[in-house]
Amino acid sequence: MKWEIRYFWPEEQIISLHLLDDSLLDIANYQQKHKEDYYYLLPDCTYNIKRRRDEILYKPILQQAANAIGYGTKINLEAEDDYPVQQPATVLKLQDILRKTREKGIEVCVKKESFTYKFATNPGVKLELARLEVKNTVYFSVCIEGKSLYLVEKINEHLLKKQVSCDYVTFLKSIIKL
Protein backbone atom coordinates (compact mmCIF):
# COMPACT_ATOMS: atom_id res chain seq x y z
CA MET A 1 0.00 0.00 0.00
CA LYS A 2 1.22 3.50 -0.84
CA TRP A 3 0.16 6.49 1.22
CA GLU A 4 -0.47 9.74 -0.60
CA ILE A 5 -1.20 13.31 0.47
CA ARG A 6 -1.95 15.62 -2.45
CA TYR A 7 -2.71 19.31 -2.88
CA PHE A 8 -3.97 21.40 -5.80
CA TRP A 9 -3.84 25.14 -6.45
CA PRO A 10 -4.94 27.42 -9.29
CA GLU A 11 -2.12 28.86 -11.42
CA GLU A 12 -2.29 32.34 -9.90
CA GLN A 13 -2.03 31.21 -6.25
CA ILE A 14 1.36 31.24 -4.55
CA ILE A 15 2.42 27.94 -2.96
CA SER A 16 4.69 28.02 0.09
CA LEU A 17 6.87 24.99 0.76
CA HIS A 18 9.01 24.95 3.88
CA LEU A 19 12.36 23.36 3.03
CA LEU A 20 13.88 20.44 4.87
CA ASP A 21 17.32 21.11 3.36
CA ASP A 22 18.95 22.75 0.33
CA SER A 23 18.84 19.57 -1.79
CA LEU A 24 15.17 20.38 -2.51
CA LEU A 25 16.37 23.47 -4.40
CA ASP A 26 18.69 21.58 -6.78
CA ILE A 27 16.81 20.67 -9.99
CA ALA A 28 19.42 17.95 -10.70
CA ASN A 29 17.89 15.99 -7.79
CA TYR A 30 14.52 15.69 -9.58
CA GLN A 31 13.26 13.30 -12.23
CA GLN A 32 11.11 14.97 -14.88
CA LYS A 33 8.10 13.24 -16.50
CA HIS A 34 5.31 14.15 -18.87
CA LYS A 35 2.01 12.26 -18.76
CA GLU A 36 -1.35 12.62 -20.39
CA ASP A 37 -4.09 10.76 -18.53
CA TYR A 38 -7.82 10.60 -19.05
CA TYR A 39 -9.67 10.31 -15.76
CA TYR A 40 -13.14 8.78 -15.68
CA LEU A 41 -15.41 10.46 -13.16
CA LEU A 42 -18.55 8.67 -12.02
CA PRO A 43 -21.35 10.87 -10.63
CA ASP A 44 -22.11 8.57 -7.67
CA CYS A 45 -18.62 7.22 -6.88
CA THR A 46 -15.14 8.39 -5.94
CA TYR A 47 -13.25 5.64 -7.78
CA ASN A 48 -9.81 6.69 -9.05
CA ILE A 49 -9.99 5.44 -12.66
CA LYS A 50 -7.88 6.65 -15.55
CA ARG A 51 -6.85 5.69 -19.05
CA ARG A 52 -3.13 5.73 -19.66
CA ARG A 53 -1.48 4.17 -22.72
CA ASP A 54 -4.80 2.58 -23.76
CA GLU A 55 -5.29 0.79 -20.42
CA ILE A 56 -8.16 1.56 -18.05
CA LEU A 57 -6.52 1.59 -14.62
CA TYR A 58 -8.28 1.55 -11.27
CA LYS A 59 -6.37 2.61 -8.14
CA PRO A 60 -8.30 1.19 -5.16
CA ILE A 61 -8.45 3.01 -1.83
CA LEU A 62 -7.47 0.54 0.89
CA GLN A 63 -7.34 2.87 3.89
CA GLN A 64 -7.83 6.51 4.86
CA ALA A 65 -6.09 8.56 7.53
CA ALA A 66 -6.68 12.18 8.57
CA ASN A 67 -5.00 13.71 5.49
CA ALA A 68 -3.59 10.68 3.68
CA ILE A 69 -5.11 8.01 1.47
CA GLY A 70 -3.66 4.50 1.27
CA TYR A 71 -3.88 3.15 -2.27
CA GLY A 72 -3.41 -0.38 -3.53
CA THR A 73 -1.64 -1.36 -6.74
CA LYS A 74 -3.26 -0.11 -9.96
CA ILE A 75 -5.49 -2.71 -11.61
CA ASN A 76 -6.00 -2.88 -15.37
CA LEU A 77 -9.79 -3.31 -15.43
CA GLU A 78 -9.73 -4.75 -18.95
CA ALA A 79 -7.24 -7.53 -18.08
CA GLU A 80 -9.43 -9.81 -15.96
CA ASP A 81 -6.79 -12.57 -15.85
CA ASP A 82 -4.42 -10.11 -14.15
CA TYR A 83 -6.81 -9.11 -11.35
CA PRO A 84 -4.85 -9.38 -8.06
CA VAL A 85 -7.60 -11.39 -6.37
CA GLN A 86 -9.46 -14.00 -8.41
CA GLN A 87 -12.31 -14.55 -5.94
CA PRO A 88 -15.69 -14.36 -7.72
CA ALA A 89 -16.96 -11.42 -5.61
CA THR A 90 -13.83 -9.36 -6.35
CA VAL A 91 -13.93 -10.17 -10.07
CA LEU A 92 -17.62 -9.19 -10.22
CA LYS A 93 -16.95 -5.92 -8.39
CA LEU A 94 -14.11 -4.98 -10.75
CA GLN A 95 -16.21 -5.93 -13.79
CA ASP A 96 -19.01 -3.73 -12.42
CA ILE A 97 -16.60 -0.80 -12.00
CA LEU A 98 -15.49 -1.26 -15.63
CA ARG A 99 -19.11 -1.41 -16.82
CA LYS A 100 -20.01 1.78 -14.90
CA THR A 101 -16.89 3.48 -16.27
CA ARG A 102 -17.85 2.66 -19.85
CA GLU A 103 -21.53 3.55 -19.40
CA LYS A 104 -21.42 6.60 -17.11
CA GLY A 105 -17.80 7.74 -16.93
CA ILE A 106 -17.15 11.39 -17.75
CA GLU A 107 -13.71 11.61 -19.34
CA VAL A 108 -11.42 14.45 -18.24
CA CYS A 109 -7.99 14.94 -19.83
CA VAL A 110 -5.15 15.83 -17.46
CA LYS A 111 -1.80 16.83 -18.96
CA LYS A 112 0.91 16.67 -16.33
CA GLU A 113 4.48 17.90 -16.29
CA SER A 114 6.06 16.68 -13.07
CA PHE A 115 9.31 16.81 -11.14
CA THR A 116 9.86 14.06 -8.57
CA TYR A 117 12.31 14.17 -5.68
CA LYS A 118 13.20 11.05 -3.66
CA PHE A 119 13.92 11.62 0.02
CA ALA A 120 16.76 9.61 1.57
CA THR A 121 14.38 7.70 3.85
CA ASN A 122 13.72 4.04 4.42
CA PRO A 123 11.13 3.19 3.30
CA GLY A 124 11.31 5.68 0.45
CA VAL A 125 9.16 8.80 0.24
CA LYS A 126 8.74 10.95 -2.88
CA LEU A 127 7.80 14.57 -3.39
CA GLU A 128 6.10 15.35 -6.69
CA LEU A 129 5.76 18.93 -7.91
CA ALA A 130 3.49 19.14 -10.95
CA ARG A 131 1.99 21.54 -13.44
CA LEU A 132 -1.40 20.31 -14.65
CA GLU A 133 -3.56 21.39 -17.51
CA VAL A 134 -7.26 20.55 -17.17
CA LYS A 135 -9.89 21.95 -19.53
CA ASN A 136 -7.41 24.56 -20.84
CA THR A 137 -6.70 25.83 -17.32
CA VAL A 138 -3.38 25.49 -15.47
CA TYR A 139 -3.14 24.18 -11.91
CA PHE A 140 -0.26 23.17 -9.69
CA SER A 141 -0.06 20.08 -7.53
CA VAL A 142 2.16 18.80 -4.76
CA CYS A 143 2.11 15.17 -3.66
CA ILE A 144 3.98 13.36 -0.90
CA GLU A 145 3.82 9.58 -1.25
CA GLY A 146 5.42 6.53 0.26
CA LYS A 147 4.82 3.22 2.03
CA SER A 148 5.17 4.67 5.55
CA LEU A 149 2.17 6.68 6.72
CA TYR A 150 4.29 8.11 9.55
CA LEU A 151 7.01 9.43 7.19
CA VAL A 152 4.50 10.77 4.65
CA GLU A 153 2.63 12.65 7.39
CA LYS A 154 5.82 14.00 9.03
CA ILE A 155 7.30 15.27 5.76
CA ASN A 156 3.92 16.72 4.79
CA GLU A 157 3.59 18.45 8.16
CA HIS A 158 6.97 20.11 7.72
CA LEU A 159 6.68 21.08 4.03
CA LEU A 160 3.08 22.25 3.86
CA LYS A 161 2.11 22.97 7.46
CA LYS A 162 -1.71 23.23 7.69
CA GLN A 163 -2.79 23.16 4.02
CA VAL A 164 -5.96 21.23 3.14
CA SER A 165 -5.27 18.10 1.09
CA CYS A 166 -7.44 16.79 -1.74
CA ASP A 167 -7.45 13.67 -3.93
CA TYR A 168 -7.51 13.73 -7.76
CA VAL A 169 -11.14 12.63 -8.11
CA THR A 170 -12.48 15.29 -5.72
CA PHE A 171 -10.31 17.95 -7.39
CA LEU A 172 -11.48 17.04 -10.91
CA LYS A 173 -15.13 16.80 -9.86
CA SER A 174 -14.87 20.32 -8.41
CA ILE A 175 -13.59 21.61 -11.77
CA ILE A 176 -16.33 20.08 -13.89
CA LYS A 177 -18.99 20.72 -11.22
CA LEU A 178 -19.95 17.06 -10.81
N, C-alpha and C positions, 0 to 999 in steps of 0.2 A: 504494500500500500504506500502511495506517495501522498504526503500532506502538501497542501497548496493554500497560500494566502495571496489574493490578487486584488489589485486596485485599478481603477480606471479614472481618467480625467479628460475633460475637453482640451483641445489644442491650446486655447488661450490661458488656461489656468497654470499657475506656477506650482511645481512639485518640489517639496523640500525633502531631501534624503539626508539623514545624519550619518556621516561616515564612521566606519569602524576603524579603517586605516587608509593610508594613501594609495594602496594597491587598487582600490575601487576607482581611482581617478585615471589609471593607466589603461588606455584603450587596447593595448597589446594583450591585456589579461582577459579580454572578452572574445567570445566566438560569435560571429555574425551569421544570421540566417534570414532567408526570405521565404515566406510561406503564403499560400493563398488557399484558404479553407472556406468551405460552404457549410455553415451551421444550419441545422434543421430545428426550428422552434415549433413546439407543439403547444397549442393554446392551454391545455389542461395539465401539462406536465413540465417538469424541470430537468428532463433528461439532457445530458450533454452529448449531442450527436452531431457529427460533422462528416463531410465528404472531403477526403484528401487523397489525391492520386487515384481517383475512381474507386475508392473503397469507402463504404459507409461505416464509420467507426463510432462506437458507443463507449463512453468513459463512465463506468458505474460509480456512484457515490457509495462508499462502504461505511463511512463514519463521519460525523460532524463534531467539531469542537467550537469553542466560542467564536473564533475568527477564521479557523482553518477548516478545510474540507479534505477528507481522506478518500482518494480515488483509487480504484482498482486498475488493472491493466486494460488498455483499450481492446475492445472486441470488434472484429469485423463482422457486422451483422449479416452480411451476405455469404459468409463462409461458415455454414452450420457445422461442418466437420471439425472446425477449429475452435468451437465454443469451449471455454475453459472447463465448464461443468456439463457433462452429457446427461444429467438427470432430466427426465421428461418435463418436469415442471419448469426447470430453468430454460430448456430449449423452447418450450411454448411461450414463456415470458419474452425471451429475446426475439422470437418470431413475431410476437404481437407488437413489440417495439418497432421492428422493421416495417410491419404492415402500417402502423399508425404514422410512421415517418413518411412512407410513400403516399399515404392517402391524405394526411392533414399537415404534413410538415411545411413550414414556411421557410424557404431558403434565403439565407442572408450571407452575402460574400464578405469575408474579412481578409484584407490584405495586411500582412504583418511583416515588418522589418524589425528584427530583434537582435539584441546584444546580450549574451549570457556569460555571467561570471560564476566560477566555481569557488566556493569558500573552501579553505583548507581544514575541513571538519571531517570527522568520522562518526556516523555515516555522512556522506556528502550532502551539501545544501547548495542550491543554485539561486542566483538572483538574475531575473530576466527583466531587462528594460526594453520596451517595445513601442513602436509607432504603428498605430493601426489606422486603416482606412475602411470605414463602414458607411455605405450609402453616400459616397462622395464627401464625407466629413472625416477629419483627422482627430484621433484620440491618442492618448498615451496610456501605457499600462506598465505596472510593476508587479512582478510575481516573485514570491519566495517559495521554493519547493524543495522537499527532501523527505527521506524516510523517517526522520525523527521529528515527531510533533514538538518536543521540547526545544530542539535547535531551531526549527522553523519559527516558532513563536518568539523565542529569545532574539533572534536576528531581526525579525519583523518589529518587535517592540523597540529595538534600538534604532533601526533605520527609519521607521515611519511613525513612531510614537503612537498617537491616538487616532489615526486615520480610520475611516470606515471601509472595510473590505467588501468585495462583491465578486460573485462568480460570473463566468462568461455568459451563461444563459440569462441570468437576471439582467445583466448589463445590456445584452442585445435586445431583450424583450422591452426594456425601457426606451430604447432608441426607436423601435418600430411600433411602440405603443400597443403591445400585445398583453 
